[in-house]
Amino acid sequence: MKNLFIPISIILVLLLVSCSPKTPAIDPAVHELGEKVFQANCSGCHSLNYDVVLVGPSMLGIADRAANMVEGMDAYTYLEQSILEPSAFLNEGFMDLMPPTYRQSLTPQEVDAVIQYILILEK
């Protein structure tokens, strides 16, 4: 029985590691579109550097923060509503300066791509 302890322990650790949450893969075309949309529409106010505030909060690590902003709302939904209805959620310490025009100026595909792009940005 002693001889089985180490192999079983190793198997259990490997199973736990393989089941841990990982950053989902993003289609390269969606990533490219999301990056392009971000650069054209978001980068003037939102940094991609941790804790660097331009006008709005940094987007680096936003997936973790957004997932905890509104109880019962996942990060994707929170970000989508924040883009399409920027006054819906105001983060403490930030003014209501985000343009309310992205619903008209971005296609649904562009909104989806930029959300997927910023969700994979990790600290």
C-alpha positions as CSV (number, residue, x, y, z in Angstrom):
1,M,0.0,0.0,0.0
2,K,2.9,2.4,0.8
3,N,4.3,1.9,-2.7
4,L,1.0,3.2,-4.2
5,F,0.9,6.5,-2.3
6,I,3.4,8.4,-4.4
7,P,2.1,7.4,-7.8
8,I,-1.5,8.1,-6.7
9,S,-0.5,11.4,-5.3
10,I,1.2,12.4,-8.5
11,I,-1.9,11.4,-10.5
12,L,-4.1,13.5,-8.3
13,V,-1.9,16.5,-8.6
14,L,-1.8,16.2,-12.4
15,L,-5.6,15.9,-12.5
16,L,-6.1,19.0,-10.3
17,V,-3.7,21.0,-12.5
18,S,-5.4,19.9,-15.7
19,C,-8.8,20.9,-14.3
20,S,-7.7,24.4,-13.2
21,P,-9.1,27.3,-15.1
22,K,-7.0,28.5,-18.0
23,T,-7.3,31.4,-20.3
24,P,-9.5,30.4,-23.2
25,A,-8.0,30.2,-26.6
26,I,-9.0,33.0,-29.0
27,D,-9.3,32.7,-32.7
28,P,-6.3,34.6,-34.3
29,A,-8.7,36.5,-36.6
30,V,-10.8,37.6,-33.6
31,H,-7.7,38.5,-31.7
32,E,-6.4,40.6,-34.5
33,L,-9.8,42.4,-34.9
34,G,-10.1,42.9,-31.2
35,E,-6.6,44.4,-31.0
36,K,-7.4,46.7,-34.0
37,V,-10.6,47.9,-32.4
38,F,-8.9,48.5,-29.1
39,Q,-6.1,50.5,-30.6
40,A,-8.5,52.6,-32.7
41,N,-11.2,53.2,-30.0
42,C,-9.9,52.4,-26.5
43,S,-6.2,52.9,-26.2
44,G,-6.4,56.7,-25.8
45,C,-8.1,56.2,-22.5
46,H,-7.3,52.7,-21.3
47,S,-3.7,51.4,-20.8
48,L,-2.5,47.9,-21.3
49,N,0.0,48.3,-18.5
50,Y,-0.9,47.2,-15.0
51,D,-2.1,50.1,-12.8
52,V,-1.4,52.7,-15.4
53,V,-4.4,55.0,-15.6
54,L,-4.7,57.3,-18.6
55,V,-8.3,58.4,-18.3
56,G,-10.1,55.1,-17.5
57,P,-8.8,52.0,-15.8
58,S,-6.1,49.8,-17.2
59,M,-7.4,46.8,-19.2
60,L,-4.6,44.5,-18.1
61,G,-6.1,41.9,-15.8
62,I,-9.6,43.2,-16.5
63,A,-11.1,39.7,-16.6
64,D,-10.6,39.1,-12.9
65,R,-11.9,42.6,-11.9
66,A,-14.9,42.6,-14.3
67,A,-16.0,39.2,-13.1
68,N,-16.4,40.6,-9.6
69,M,-17.9,44.0,-10.3
70,V,-21.6,43.1,-10.4
71,E,-22.9,40.1,-8.4
72,G,-24.3,37.5,-10.8
73,M,-22.8,39.0,-13.9
74,D,-19.8,37.5,-15.7
75,A,-16.9,39.5,-17.0
76,Y,-18.0,39.3,-20.7
77,T,-21.5,40.6,-19.9
78,Y,-20.1,43.4,-17.6
79,L,-17.7,44.5,-20.3
80,E,-20.3,44.4,-23.1
81,Q,-22.7,46.5,-21.1
82,S,-19.9,48.9,-20.1
83,I,-19.0,49.4,-23.7
84,L,-22.6,49.7,-25.1
85,E,-24.0,51.6,-22.0
86,P,-20.9,53.3,-20.5
87,S,-22.9,55.1,-17.8
88,A,-24.4,51.9,-16.5
89,F,-21.4,51.2,-14.2
90,L,-19.1,53.9,-13.0
91,N,-16.0,52.7,-11.2
92,E,-15.0,54.6,-8.1
93,G,-12.5,57.3,-8.8
94,F,-13.4,57.6,-12.5
95,M,-15.6,60.2,-14.1
96,D,-18.3,59.4,-16.7
97,L,-16.3,60.2,-19.7
98,M,-16.6,57.2,-22.0
99,P,-18.3,58.0,-25.3
100,P,-21.9,56.6,-25.4
101,T,-21.6,56.1,-29.2
102,Y,-20.0,52.6,-29.5
103,R,-23.4,51.0,-29.9
104,Q,-23.7,52.9,-33.2
105,S,-20.1,53.0,-34.3
106,L,-19.0,49.4,-33.6
107,T,-20.5,46.3,-35.1
108,P,-21.6,43.4,-32.8
109,Q,-18.5,41.5,-34.2
110,E,-16.2,44.4,-33.3
111,V,-17.7,44.6,-29.7
112,D,-17.3,40.8,-29.3
113,A,-13.7,40.9,-30.6
114,V,-12.6,43.7,-28.4
115,I,-14.1,42.0,-25.3
116,Q,-12.5,38.7,-26.1
117,Y,-9.2,40.5,-26.7
118,I,-9.2,42.4,-23.4
119,L,-10.4,39.3,-21.5
120,I,-7.2,37.5,-22.3
121,L,-4.9,40.3,-21.1
122,E,-3.4,39.0,-17.9
123,K,-1.3,40.7,-15.2
